[in-house]
Amino acid sequence: DAGVIQSPRHEVTEMGQEVTLRCKPISGHDYLFWYRQTMMRGLELLIYFNNNVPIDDSGMPEDRFSAKMPNASFSTLKIQPSEPRDSAVYFCASSLEARSSYNEQFFGPGTRLTVL
Amino acid sequence: KQEVTQIPAALSVPEGENLVLNCSFTDSAIYNLQWFRQDPGKGLTSLLLIQSSQREQTSGRLNASLDKSSGRSTLYIAASQPGDSATYLCAVQDNNDMRFGAGTRLTVKP
């Protein structure tokens, strides 16, 4: 398996523009997670899906952020409009289970977002 | 709210030394604890997963222990190598979500 795939790897955009980050989880994993990593706040969970359904989006910072999972092999995280404080590395992860002893999460390489 | 702390924040050792990284958490009601490695500019690589009913896990030169009652985990690296240089993060899975420590940045000098 190729592991979790994310695109793009790097994104530079201007404030106010729409940004779409993409993720393909490991085949057969029922759970997909979106994280954000910054120097100040470390790794934070934004939202996670189970069988394509959003379960917990309490970590999404504000209405400018939205996430979808139209099918088991694809998810997007969208920021509209983007702001400089959104600059961070965004990770996607997937796992077979969640909130269990067997939950082992596998991370993608991340998307480094810079908003000018 | 679960809080995860890693000490030290940074560690530099000579090659060949055995070392211990520490992780502590405030709420012992966890499902598991996972140790990750992160290289600069890269994603996280899962190293070891310790289930809540387990005391330790081993993989090669790595050994992770878990003491739920005291809210502590250690990652032991034997015979360290320059290739072990990276940031090591621990993450705790509880009923709410997975919470990460800030990491320990390890440098192994040749």
Interface residues (C-beta under 8 A of the other chain):
Chain A: V4 F33 G42 L43 L45 Y48 D56 G59 F91 A93 A98 R99 S100 S101 Y102 N103 E104 Q105 F106 F107 G108 P109 G110 R112
Chain B: Y31 N32 Q34 F36 G41 K42 G43 L44 T45 S46 L49 Q51 S52 S53 L89 A91 Q93 D94 N95 D97 M98 F100 G101 A102 G103
